[in-house]
Amino acid sequence: MIKILADSNLSHDFFIFCHNPDPAIIEIIDKYPNFHHPKPPNLLYVRAETFFHTFLNKLYKRVKIKKRFYREDMYDWLVKNLNIDIIHSPYQVNIKKDGVKSITTLHDVQELHFPEFFTSAQRAQRAVNYKKSIDEADAVIVSYNHVKKDIIKYFNKHEEKVHTILLDMQKLWFEKIENIDLVKLNEKYELPTNFILYPASSWEHKNHLKLIEALKYLNAPEIQLICTGNLTDHFHNDILPVIEKNNLSNQVRFLGIVSDEELLKLYKTCRAVIVPTLYEAGSFPLMESILLNVPVICSNVTSLPETIEDDRFTFDPQDVEDMAQKINLIWSDDQYRELNLSRIKIQAEKLRFNNAGLKINKVYETLSKV
């Protein structure tokens, strides 16, 4: 987001508050005169003293002592010394200070749709923190309309205060890889010549079990599936036993976490990518497939239909027969594959050039006038 704002040549001064900026942020600060990295004095001391005073205030309240401590925190220092007008938090925390407008970002509220995928502690933490951030924020930025609808529905946030802005998909990880010709995938993994790729950690909502069920339904051993990503307890406890029980070990392979170079070559050599997830705030496998011009089919839920914008290439992730039909088409129907490639070429341009910087600036300008 910082890079997008910098490249948009906006007139505002930006103060990037982070403890140890990475080289990319330092490069931006060095290159653009309106981007700065403020350093409050004695930061560790300020944080320690604030924590101590908070502890004393709670103690005094418990023993019914009226005295209270107030200590300016690091954000008070930034606001006062740098004349901050807007605090923009690009994650699910909102910083609220008197006289300053605030923006927060919310990526998803998956716990409201699939509470079984979260512990009670995780649900409680999200419920409290998300509500506080949304209620206090003068503006909420999301990437997709399905998240906006959830915020309006479940948190009663006014529609005009929730803004859908997908960041431009430029300068991504695979654009930094210069050569994958030397990557010896076949020697390392003994891959089939043709395969469908699903790059995703094996969390429950990624829906590997339904995907395996769809392959079983097709009863077509030539359709090979390669999965990459972190192997969670769900893989060992649930997915692997299903593969073994149905004698699919020669058809379904899980490689675990692979290197960026290996993943890029898997994208480049697969027959197609499939994304059967039950919930996705924003699917990087889908967007990466589109940007890399790789045929892709996906679920018809959350952000995925917004991303591909063509229901010919989506399926109900709970409907095994529907998923199996789309798998068979993307595998064997050349005309269907060509239609798919034509669609993702259009979508790739939309992902690369979304004018996110100007859209964010419009939010800034609106808040400045209030």
Protein Blocks (a to p, Z undefined) as FASTA:
>chain_A
ZZmmmmnopabdcddddfbdcfklmmmmmmmmkbccdddehkllmmmmmmmmmmmmmmmm
mnopabdcddddfklmmmmmnopabdcdfbfbdcddehiacddddfbdfklmmmmlpcfk
lmmmmmmmmmmmmmmpmbdcdfbfklmmmmmmmnopafklpccdddddehifklmpmblk
lpcfklmnopafbdcdddddfbfklommmmmmmmmmnopaklccddedjddfklmmmmmm
mmmmnopmmmpccebjadfklmmmmmmmmmbdcdfbfbdfbafklmmmmmnopacdddfe
hjlmmmnopaklgccfklmklmmmmmmmmmmmmklmmmmmmmmmmmmmmmmmnolmmmmm
mmmmmmmmZZ
